[in-house]
Amino acid sequence: MGLDDLRASALARQFAGTKQQGGTMAIRKILIVDDSPTERHVLNDMLTKSGFEVVASDNGEDAIQKAKSLKPDLILMDVVMPGLNGFQATRAISRDPDTRAIPIILCTSKSQETDKIWGMRQGARDYIVKPVNRDELLEKIAAIG
């Protein structure tokens, strides 16, 4: 385990293990939504090694259903997917009274500023560009949680 691994683990423990205080919630269960099995595996590995419980979905429609039934603490949402894209799924989740409190971080290869602005207008709390840097992701999760 290298220095980066140790820092990431410490950061994840610091925030994943905190109790709900001062209006913030502890992030424990994360729903990963990505049509790429490779991306799901990479994110799953990154997050489980940092102490999070991970659930996965490969499309927008399934993500909406899992958001309603599983009530994850956070959703990492890809944008480019067949069927319902990540922008559409984010809008549906963030506007539904049952799921609107679940924060969403868009996690996509779309790196244009206009994409980020549009994603935030759909209800995303943050935006991260692939390939995902583990420390950056953990910092964004910590900022939300």
N, C-alpha and C positions, 0 to 999 in steps of 0.2 A: 504494500500500500504506500503510494507516494505522498508527498506533501499536499498535492491538490486533493487527493482522496481524503486525507485527514481533515483538511479545511472544509471540504464539502460535507463530510459526515458530521463534523462539529456544528456547522451552520444548520444542517437539516435537523439534528437533535435539538438544537437551541429553539427552533421554531415549531417543529412537529410535536415536541413534547410539552409545549406550554399549554396551560389550561386557558379556557376562554376568560378573558379579562378585558376590562375597559372597552367593550364593544367590538373587540376583534375575536375572530374564531381561530381555533387551532386547525390547521390543515392536516388531515390524516389520510383520507380516501380521495384519490385522484382518478378521474375518468380521462383516459387518453383516447382521442378520436382521430384516426388517421387510416386512410385506405391502404397504405403501404405496410406490409407485414414487417419489413426491415425497420422502418421508423418506429412502429409500435414496440418492437423488440428493444431497440436502442433506448427509447424513453422509459420503457418498463424496467429495464436493467438499471438505468441511471437512478430512477426514483425508488425502486425497491431496495437498492444498496444504500440509499439515504434514509431508509426507515419508513417510507410511505406505503400504504396499501394501494394497489393499482388495479383498476378495472379497464378493459379496453373495448373499443367499438370501431368498426371499419367503415361506417357511413353516417351521414347526418340524421337520417330517419331513426336509426337505432340509438344514436346518441341522445336524441330528444326523449325516447322511451326510457333509456337507462337513467337519464337525469331525473325523470319523474319517479321511477321506481326505486332507485338506489340512493338518491339524494347525496351525491358526492360532495366533498368540501370544495372541490376545484375541478374545472374541466380544462384540459389542454386540447385545443381544437385546430385541426388542419383546415386549410381553406379550399384547396383544389382537390375535390372528390367527385366521383360520379354521382348522379342523382342530386340530392339536396347538398349544396356546397356549404362550407364552413360559415360563410357570412349569413346564409339563410338559416342554418341551424342555430347560430349564435343569436340571431334576431328572435327566433321562435322561443328559445330557452329564456332569454333575458326579458321577454315580454309576457311570459306565462306566469300568473300569480303563484303557481306551485313551485316554479324553478327560478324565478327572477333573482333570488338571493344568492344563487350559486355563481361565484365569480368564474369568468372565462378568460383564459389567456390564449390568444390566437398564436399558433405555432406553425409557421408556413415558410415556404421558399419565396413567397411574394414580398419583395423588399422595397417596393416603391412607397414613398411617403403617402401618396394618395390611397394606396391599399391600407396602410396603417390607419389613416384618418377614417376611411370608410368602415373598417373593422371596429374601431372604437365607437363610431356612430351606430353600429348594429348592437352594441351592448357589451363589447369586450372590455375588460379592465386593463389588459396589457397586451403586448404584441412582441413576439420573439421570432427572429429569422433563423431558418435552418441553414447550415447544420447547427444544432443546438449546443451551446456551450453550457456545461453542467453548472458551473459557478454562477453564470448569469441567470440560468433557469431557477436555481435554488434561491438566489437573491430576490427574484421576482415573486416567487412563491412566498418567501418570508415577508415581503412588503405587503402582500395581500392578507396573509394569515396573521 
